[in-house]
Amino acid sequence: MLRIQQWTAVLAVGIVMTLIGCKADQNTFTEPNASIGTGDGSGSIDSTAGFKLSLKAKAGVTTLLHKFGDYAAACEIAKGTTTPTSINCLLNMMEYDLYFYGFDLQVTVPADTCSFLEEDPYRFYKAEPGVGPSAISVVVNGGGTMTSCVVDTQDVSGTINGNVCYAGEVTVFASGTAKCAYDHTDDDGPNCCRGTGAITLTKTVGADTSVTSTEVDWGGTYEACTESPHDYIAEWPKLQEKAATVINGLNGAALSKVTKFPSVIKLLSDGLRNGHRSVFLHANMYDWAGYQANPSTWGTNAATVPAAFYTDIDRGPLGDRLTANGATALNSYRHGTYRFRCLGPAGELKQSITLMVQSWNTSEEFDAYLDTGDYAAADPYVQGTAGVDCSSVSTGYSCNSLWSFDDLTIVEGAGYFYPNEHNRSSPP
């Protein structure tokens, strides 16, 4: 049958979180996975396999891909399933393996299952985005001292220090210029400050008072602050240089497709990305404590979702995450997951697989989990000193070699943090 592939951009899609029954199928790939043929992307499909995610094997690299809550269950919806079904899956890798190798993910769809397959890239905000102020008013007296600062109708004169007004999302200068907090270019980051505004400067010199108004285009976009591993796949369709959702037209045909996600270290060596020391680009799992409490409800508590995945409001002139009109919602991506959706001819959702990728800080915790699958006892986020809190030469360095999303709360503490990889060194 004819297979047609089209693509589109999706800016805001909800996350499906439902746990269903499990199939006893250990999915540890130290060797090619027999259920998908050779595992080399050749397109061969086991006629008994269902809608499934698998990994292409890498020599010497051990990974574990399973359904939420059951490490012995393959990431698969059984062939012939007719009830609309959604599952969540977890890919586990040790952090340096993930950093150095990336991974090759294979999706297989049996015949007579989907009319369309949508592949939705995992995406996150790498730095804070927001809308710049629409109106700023500054008063400067004859001595050149700033005496008044009003941002979006809110008097923030109390923040004036040394003739500079520090107003939450904007820094205003006595010259009548301003710097938006969402513009990270001075720190080698992207400009994510969107919108336009006007700065009115009232200045008194002797007996003369002048009023000048300057139009400001903050010049940034939300897209500039987002990143996805799919962005670096040359053949993946792009919109505004960002990876788009891919729609595969199957018309009931089978599909076997491998996507190779290049590693952070390779992108760094190729000059395509300043990778620093992190696995943010591939690993989107967070809140292991919530997963331990109940895998089937994990991720439903919005309070635990990193701001990098769901940015609801910007700071506002007082820095309290409220704007002058109360709460300006950003055009959030909510792309914190790798998602695969099997659709019928009317676009009805028939089956869905949501993938989270968990990086593990230590080999002993990973190996223990690999042996038993005891997520209630496992700790992928081991902190502490190498040689003391984890098996290693005692060097004084941390057991945690690379930044991941759990570190934004474990290390940073409570707050509204983003990866900000452009200014992060090794985790403490």
C-alpha positions in Angstrom: 0.0 0.0 0.0 1.1 3.6 -0.5 2.5 5.3 2.5 2.4 9.1 2.6 4.4 11.1 5.1 3.5 14.7 6.0 4.4 17.0 8.8 3.0 19.7 10.9 3.8 21.8 13.9 2.1 21.2 17.3 2.5 23.9 20.0 0.3 22.6 22.8 -0.9 19.0 23.3 -1.9 17.3 26.5 -0.1 14.4 28.0 -1.9 11.1 28.3 -1.1 9.2 31.5 -2.8 5.8 31.8 -1.4 2.5 33.0 -2.8 -0.8 31.6 -2.1 -4.5 32.0 1.3 -5.9 31.3 2.8 -8.6 29.1 5.7 -10.6 30.6 8.4 -9.8 28.1 11.9 -8.8 29.4 13.0 -5.9 27.2 16.7 -5.6 28.1 18.8 -5.0 24.9 22.3 -6.2 25.4 21.6 -8.1 22.1 19.2 -7.2 19.2 15.6 -7.6 20.2 14.2 -10.7 18.5 10.6 -9.4 18.5 11.5 -6.8 15.8 13.6 -9.0 13.6 17.3 -8.0 13.3 16.9 -4.8 15.3 19.0 -3.0 12.7 16.3 -0.9 11.1 15.9 -3.1 8.1 12.2 -3.0 8.3 11.5 -6.6 9.2 8.6 -7.1 11.7 7.6 -10.1 13.7 4.1 -10.9 12.5 3.0 -11.3 16.1 4.4 -7.9 17.4 2.0 -5.1 18.3 2.4 -1.3 18.3 5.7 -1.2 20.0 8.9 0.8 20.9 12.2 -1.0 20.9 15.9 -0.1 20.9 18.6 -0.9 18.4 21.4 -2.7 20.3 24.8 -1.0 20.9 27.7 -3.2 21.8 28.6 -2.9 25.5 25.7 -0.6 26.4 22.9 -2.0 28.6 19.5 -0.4 28.6 16.1 -1.2 29.9 12.8 -0.2 28.2 9.6 -1.2 29.9 6.0 -0.2 30.6 5.5 2.1 33.6 5.5 0.1 36.8 6.6 -3.3 35.4 10.2 -3.6 34.3 9.5 -7.1 32.8 6.8 -5.8 30.4 7.7 -4.7 26.9 6.8 -1.2 25.7 4.0 -2.7 23.5 0.3 -2.6 22.9 -0.6 -6.1 21.8 -1.5 -6.8 18.2 -5.3 -7.0 17.7 -6.1 -4.6 20.5 -9.4 -2.9 19.6 -10.1 -0.9 22.7 -8.6 2.6 22.7 -5.4 2.1 24.7 -2.6 4.3 26.0 0.5 3.2 27.8 3.5 5.0 29.3 7.0 3.6 28.9 10.3 4.2 30.6 13.7 3.9 29.0 16.5 3.6 31.5 20.2 4.3 30.7 23.2 5.1 32.8 24.0 8.8 32.4 27.4 8.6 30.7 26.1 6.0 28.2 23.3 8.3 27.3 25.7 11.3 27.1 28.2 9.5 24.9 26.0 7.3 22.7 22.5 8.7 22.5 20.1 5.9 21.4 18.4 4.5 18.4 14.6 4.1 18.9 12.5 1.8 16.7 8.7 2.1 16.4 6.8 -0.7 14.8 3.2 -0.8 13.8 1.5 -4.0 12.7 -0.7 -4.0 9.6 -4.4 -3.1 9.8 -3.8 -1.1 13.0 -3.4 2.6 12.2 -4.5 4.9 9.4 -2.0 7.4 10.6 0.9 7.4 13.0 1.9 10.7 14.6 5.3 11.1 16.1 5.6 14.1 18.5 9.1 15.2 19.4 10.1 15.6 23.0 10.7 19.4 23.6 11.6 21.6 26.5 12.4 25.2 27.3 16.2 25.4 27.8 16.0 28.9 29.2 13.2 31.1 30.5 10.8 32.7 27.9 8.3 35.5 28.4 6.6 38.6 27.1 8.4 41.9 27.6 6.7 44.9 29.2 4.3 46.9 27.0 4.8 50.2 28.8 7.7 51.6 30.9 7.8 55.1 32.3 10.9 56.6 33.9 11.4 60.0 35.6 15.0 61.4 35.9 15.7 64.7 37.9 18.1 67.4 37.0 21.0 65.7 38.7 20.5 62.6 36.6 18.9 60.6 39.4 16.1 58.2 38.6 13.2 59.1 40.9 10.3 57.1 39.4 9.9 53.8 37.6 6.6 52.4 36.4 6.3 49.1 34.5 3.0 48.0 33.0 1.1 50.4 35.3 2.8 49.1 38.4 5.0 51.5 40.4 8.2 49.7 41.1 10.2 52.7 42.2 11.2 50.8 45.3 13.5 48.7 43.2 15.6 51.6 42.0 19.3 51.2 43.0 22.1 53.3 41.6 19.9 54.8 38.9 18.8 51.4 37.7 15.3 50.0 38.1 15.3 46.3 38.7 11.7 45.4 37.9 11.4 41.6 37.8 11.3 40.9 34.1 13.1 44.0 33.0 16.1 46.1 34.0 15.5 49.8 33.2 18.3 52.4 33.0 18.2 56.2 33.5 19.1 56.6 29.8 15.6 55.4 28.9 16.8 52.0 27.7 15.9 48.6 29.1 17.0 44.9 29.2 14.5 42.1 29.2 15.1 39.3 31.6 14.1 36.7 29.0 16.8 38.0 26.6 19.8 35.7 27.5 22.1 36.9 24.7 24.4 38.7 27.1 25.1 35.4 28.7 25.6 33.5 25.4 22.0 32.2 25.4 19.0 32.8 23.2 16.7 35.8 23.1 13.3 34.6 24.3 11.7 38.0 25.1 8.6 38.4 22.9 6.5 41.4 22.1 6.8 45.1 21.7 6.5 48.1 24.1 7.3 51.7 24.6 9.6 53.4 27.1 8.7 57.0 28.1 11.5 59.0 29.6 10.7 62.2 31.5 13.9 64.2 32.2 14.4 67.6 33.9 17.5 69.7 33.1 17.4 73.0 34.9 14.0 74.6 34.1 13.4 72.4 31.1 11.5 69.2 31.2 11.5 66.9 28.2 9.4 63.8 27.5 10.6 61.2 24.9 8.9 58.0 24.0 10.8 55.1 22.3 9.2 52.1 20.7 10.8 48.8 21.6 10.7 45.5 19.8 11.9 43.0 22.4 13.0 40.9 19.4 12.8 37.3 20.7 10.6 34.3 20.2 9.5 31.4 22.4 10.8 29.0 19.9 14.4 30.3 20.4 14.2 29.0 24.0 13.1 25.5 23.1 15.1 22.5 22.2 14.5 18.9 21.2 16.8 16.0 20.3 14.8 15.8 17.1 16.1 19.3 16.1 19.5 17.7 15.4 18.2 15.0 13.1 18.9 16.3 9.6 16.1 14.4 7.9 13.5 15.3 10.4 11.1 18.0 9.0 11.5 21.4 10.6 9.4 24.5 11.1 11.2 27.7 12.1 14.3 25.4 12.4 12.5 23.4 15.1 11.5 19.7 14.7 7.8 19.4 13.8 5.3 16.6 14.5 5.6 14.0 11.7 2.4 12.3 10.4 2.9 9.0 8.6 0.0 8.0 6.4 -0.2 4.2 6.6 -3.7 3.4 5.3 -3.5 0.2 7.3 0.0 -0.8 6.1 2.7 -2.0 8.6 5.6 0.3 9.6 9.0 -0.3 11.0 11.1 2.9 11.5 14.3 3.7 13.4 15.1 7.2 14.6 18.8 7.8 15.6 19.2 10.4 18.3 22.7 11.7 18.2 24.6 12.0 21.5 25.3 15.2 23.3 29.1 14.6 23.0 28.8 14.0 19.2 26.8 17.2 18.7 29.5 19.0 20.7 32.4 17.6 18.7 30.6 18.3 15.5 30.1 22.0 16.6 26.3 21.7 16.4 25.6 22.2 20.1 27.4 23.4 23.2 26.6 20.3 25.3 28.3 21.3 28.6 27.8 18.4 31.1 24.2 17.3 30.9 21.6 14.9 29.6 18.7 17.3 29.4 18.6 16.9 25.6 17.5 13.2 25.8 16.4 12.5 29.4 13.0 13.9 30.2 12.2 11.9 33.4 11.8 13.7 36.7 10.2 13.2 40.1 11.2 9.7 40.9 9.5 9.9 44.3 6.2 10.5 42.5 6.8 7.5 40.2 7.6 5.3 43.3 4.4 6.4 44.9 2.2 5.4 42.0 3.4 4.9 38.4 -0.1 5.1 37.0 -0.7 8.6 38.4 2.9 9.9 37.8 3.1 13.3 36.2 -0.5 14.4 37.0 0.6 16.8 39.7 1.4 20.0 37.9 3.3 21.3 40.8 6.1 18.7 40.2 6.4 19.4 36.5 9.6 21.3 35.7 9.0 24.8 34.3 11.1 23.6 31.3 8.1 21.5 30.2 5.2 23.7 31.1 5.6 27.4 31.4 2.3 28.9 32.4 3.0 32.6 33.2 5.9 35.0 33.0 7.4 37.0 35.8 5.7 40.3 35.5 7.1 43.7 36.7 7.2 42.6 40.3 9.0 39.4 39.6 6.0 37.5 41.2 5.1 35.6 38.0 2.1 37.8 37.5 1.7 40.5 34.9 -0.3 43.7 35.2 -3.5 42.0 34.0 -3.1 39.1 36.4 -1.8 36.1 34.6 -0.6 36.1 31.0 -0.3 32.5 29.8 2.5 31.6 27.5 1.9 29.6 24.4 3.2 26.5 26.2 4.6 23.5 24.3 3.9 20.9 27.0 6.2 18.7 25.0 7.9 17.0 27.9 7.5 13.5 26.4 8.3 11.5 23.3 4.8 10.5 21.9 3.5 8.1 19.3 -0.2 8.2 18.4 -2.0 5.7 16.3 -5.0 7.4 14.6 -8.0 6.2 12.7 -9.2 7.7 9.4 -11.2 10.4 11.2 -8.2 11.3 13.4 -9.6 9.4 16.4 -6.9 8.3 18.8 -6.8 4.5 18.8 -3.5 3.8 20.6 -0.9 5.9 22.2 2.6 5.4 23.6 4.3 8.0 25.8 8.0 7.6 26.4 10.1 9.0 29.3 13.9 8.6 29.4 15.5 8.1 32.8 19.2 8.7 33.3 20.9 6.9 36.3 23.7 8.5 38.3 25.4 5.3 39.4 26.0 1.9 37.9 25.3 0.0 41.2 21.8 1.5 41.5 21.1 0.8 37.8 22.4 -2.8 38.0 20.2 -3.4 41.1 17.2 -2.1 39.3 18.1 -4.2 36.2 18.2 -7.3 38.4 14.9 -6.8 40.3 12.9 -3.9 38.8 12.2 -2.8 42.4 11.4 0.9 41.7 10.2 1.4 45.3 13.8 0.8 46.5 15.8 2.1 43.5 17.4 5.6 43.4 18.5 6.8 40.0 19.3 10.2 41.5 22.1 9.2 43.9 23.9 12.3 45.2 27.0 12.5 47.3 30.8 12.1 47.1 32.4 9.6 44.7 34.2 6.9 46.6 32.0 7.5 49.7 28.4 7.5 48.5 29.0 5.5 45.3 31.6 3.0 44.0 34.4 5.0 42.6 38.0 6.2 43.1 37.7 8.7 46.0 38.3 12.0 44.1 36.0 14.4 46.0 33.8 14.7 42.9 30.0 14.0 42.9 28.4 10.7 42.2 26.2 12.8 39.9 28.4 13.4 36.8 25.9 15.1 34.5 22.9 17.5 35.0 19.4 16.1 34.5 16.0 17.5 35.3 15.9 16.0 38.8 18.9 18.2 39.6 16.9 21.4 39.0 15.0 20.7 42.3 17.5 18.4 44.2 20.4 20.7 43.7 18.8 24.1 43.1 16.1 23.7 45.6 12.5 25.0 45.3 12.1 27.5 42.5 11.3 28.1 38.8 14.5 26.8 37.2 15.4 26.0 33.6 18.3 24.0 32.3 20.2 27.2 31.2 22.9 25.0 29.8 24.7 28.0 28.4 25.9 28.9 31.9 26.1 25.5 33.8 29.2 23.7 34.6 29.3 20.2 36.3 26.7 19.5 38.9 27.9 20.0 42.5 
